Amino acid sequence: MDLALSALVWILQDEERADRLLALTGLDADGIRSRVTDPALMEAVLGYLAGHEPDLIACAKMLDVPPVALVLARERLAQ
């Protein structure tokens, strides 16, 4: 869950990425704040990254993890 939260913070630091996340998930800023500990939201965040490889790679690089770590974290949250 910590990795997903770090990924969410990374996404929200860029207005274009944040807007795209909100558009694709149907969430708004209040929805994210109220559900930040919800595994389903964190899975959606990681799914958002997995669906756009350039962001997946950039996020992984910033978090100093291999991209597969983000994908595996999503799979763990999905269980």
Buried (B, 14 or more C-beta within 10 A) or exposed (E): BEBBBBBBEBBBEEEEBBEBBBEEBEBEEEBBEEBBEBBEBBBBBBBBBBEBEEBBBBBBEEBEBEBEEBBBBBEBBEE
